[in-house]
Amino acid sequence: MNKKGLTLIELLTVIVILSILMVILFPTVKSLLGNSKSKVKSADEKSVREAAEMYVADHVTNFSTNGENYLTIQTLIDGGYLEIDVDKYDIPASNVHVIVRDASSTAPENKIFDYSVTLKNK
């Protein structure tokens, strides 16, 4: 007998095996993708914080030592301190703020700032 195709049983066996593999692998792949997005977000937050530190170092006289100062990511991008794809986050670059708090309570002449950056994925 000369066979030129698959029997129904062979086809169903292949479909069942592929289905089992998908059920096993799907949660793992989804978890890996979620972890990679989280790592990218953390890296972007670190980049924004470092860019804010450079900006503040260059413009330290513009920052108050009384309370909080705000920088937008758009300011950092326009000033050439940051290159980041802000479209992947759920708010526009002009609305993403870096909070710069004064942390030099003991020696105000030595301006020390604390930086807070939070980005939210789409």
N, C-alpha and C positions, 0 to 999 in steps of 0.2 A: 504494500500500500504506500502510495506517495502522498506525504502531507505537505500542504502549502500554506498552512495557517495555524492559528491557535484554536484549541478546543475551548468550549465555554468554561470548563472546569479550570483549565490553565489560566484563562483570563481572569476568572474570579479569584483564583489563588494570588495572582499578582496584585490585584486591587486590594485584597485583604492585607497582604504584606505591606504594601505602600501605606495603607490607612493606619496600620499599627505603628509604623515608623513615624508617621506624621504626628500621631497622638503622643508619642514619646518625645519627639524632638521639638515640637512647637513651644511648650513652656520654657524649655532651655534657651531656644533662640530668642524668644520674647524677653526673657530675663537678661540675656547678654546685651540686647539692644537697649534696654532700659538702663543698664549699668553704664554703657558707653555714653548715652546722653547725659547721665549724671556727671560723668568724668569730664565731658566737654564743657558742661555748665560750670563746674568747679574751676576748670582751667580758664574759662572766659572771665569768671569773677576775679580770679587772681590777676589776670591781665589788666582788667579795669582798675583794680586796686593799685597795681604798680604804675599804671598810666596816671592815676589821680595823684599818687605820691610825686611823680615827676612834675606834673602840672603845678601842684602846690609848692614844690621846691622853687619853680621858676616864678611863681606869682605869690609868694608868701606874704607880701605886704597887703594883698587884697583879702586876706582871710582874717576873720575876727577870732580872738582868743576867748571870746565870751559866747559860749553856746555852740550851736551847730551851723555849719556852712554847707551849702549844697552845690554840687557840680552835676551837670547833665552829661551823659555819655556823648551826646552830640557835640558838646563843647570840647571834649577830649578828642573826638574824631576830627573836628574842624581845625583844632590846633596842631594836628599831626602827632598826637601822643598815643593814639590808639587806632588800630585797624581791626575791626571786628564786624561780623555779620549779625547785625541786630535784628534782622528780619525773622530769625528763628525764635525770637522771644515774643511774648504776647503783648508787649507795649512798645510804642515807638521810641526811638533813641532820645528824642527830646524830652520824654517823660521818665526815662530811667535815671534815677538820681544816685549819686555817690554822696553819702553823708560823711562830712569831715568834721569830727568833734575835736575840740581842744582837750589834750590830755596832759598839758603842762601846768597843772595847778600849783606845783611847788616853785617853779621857775618860769614865770611868764615871758621873760626875755628870751628863753630858749623855746621857741615854738615847737611843740610836739603834737602831732595830730593822730587821731585814731580814725580809721577808714572802715566804712560799712557798705558792702555791696551785696545786693540780692537780685538775682535775675530769675524770671519764671519762664519755663519752656512753654511753647504753644501746645 
